[in-house]
């Protein structure tokens, strides 16, 4: 696999994971941690509202 195809595959995997995280939460934030130009970590902070 060429470097460009590898980067595209990583981008698609990260995008799918972010989409999944967004679909599973109502309130909160997602933090993307990047190191050396690559996503190394996704953090999901969800807020639960109690009425």
C-alpha positions in Angstrom: 0.0 0.0 0.0 1.4 3.4 -0.9 1.7 6.1 1.6 -1.1 8.2 0.0 -3.5 5.2 0.1 -2.5 4.5 3.7 -3.3 8.1 4.7 -6.6 7.9 2.9 -7.5 4.6 4.7 -6.6 6.2 8.1 -8.7 9.3 7.2 -11.7 7.1 6.4 -11.3 5.1 9.5 -11.1 8.2 11.7 -14.1 9.8 9.9 -16.2 6.7 10.5 -15.2 6.6 14.2 -16.1 10.3 14.6 -19.4 9.8 12.9 -20.2 6.8 15.2 -19.3 8.9 18.2 -21.5 11.8 17.1 -24.5 9.5 16.5 -24.2 8.1 20.0 -24.3 11.3 22.0 -26.7 14.2 22.5 -24.5 16.8 24.3 -20.7 17.0 24.7 -17.5 17.3 22.7 -15.1 15.2 20.7 -11.4 16.1 20.9 -9.0 15.0 18.1 -5.4 14.6 19.2 -2.8 14.8 16.4 0.9 13.9 16.6 3.3 14.2 13.6 0.4 14.9 11.3 -1.5 11.7 12.3 -4.6 11.3 14.5 -3.4 9.3 17.5 -6.4 9.7 19.8 -10.1 10.6 19.9 -11.6 11.7 23.2 -15.4 11.9 23.8 -16.7 13.9 26.7 -20.5 13.4 27.0 -22.7 15.6 29.2 -25.8 14.0 30.7 -28.6 16.5 31.4 -30.8 15.7 34.4 -34.1 17.5 34.4 
